[in-house]
Amino acid sequence: MKTIGYRNCIRIFLAVLLLSVSSCTSSQSRRDKSKEEDITLDKIIEYNRRMVDVEQKVIGKYVEDNKLNMQATKTGLWYILHENGKGDKIVKGQIVTLNYKISLLDGTVCYSSANDGQKVFQVGKGGVESGLEEGILMLRKGSKATFIMPPHLAHGLVGDDDRIPSRAILKYDVEVVNVGEK
């Protein structure tokens, strides 16, 4: 039987010790990193909450200054129904055709059906602003409404890389031209 020499024994001991220490350090490092990520995530969430509050105040002031009789949903979408259409309320899965005008609160028109064609989409499939999806579900064929969408319900932090700037509050004037089945 072969014996392990003193030097080999020390080498094995040091290797095991090094692995144990690095494992503890690595584990501690992961806990520290996780703690830092939690703190950073908490700061981001708090910042976004403050921004949503600020945006709601901006929209509220706009509504008040322009004497608009608008209501707000729990998500922060502001709306006013100008004309109630006929038939059943729109439901998810239906194909909706809209005449629309999207503008900033300062009146700058970003997009409109007059210039860009009607908007046609299937409700509930995405591809349009979540604020528009939410608002459309309140309407019927022939309805006319105005929605004001804070950034988190519109194009968010980045805008659309074209005509809608980052963190833009959008005013959406819509008319439901047609509602059809998939």
PyMOL commands that set and color helices and strands:
alter all, ss='L'
color gray80, all
select helices_A, chain A and resi 6-65+113-116+130-136+151-153
alter helices_A, ss='H'
color red, helices_A
select strands_A, chain A and resi 71-72+78-83+95-104+109-112+119-122+144-149+170-180
alter strands_A, ss='S'
color yellow, strands_A
deselect
rebuild
show_as cartoon
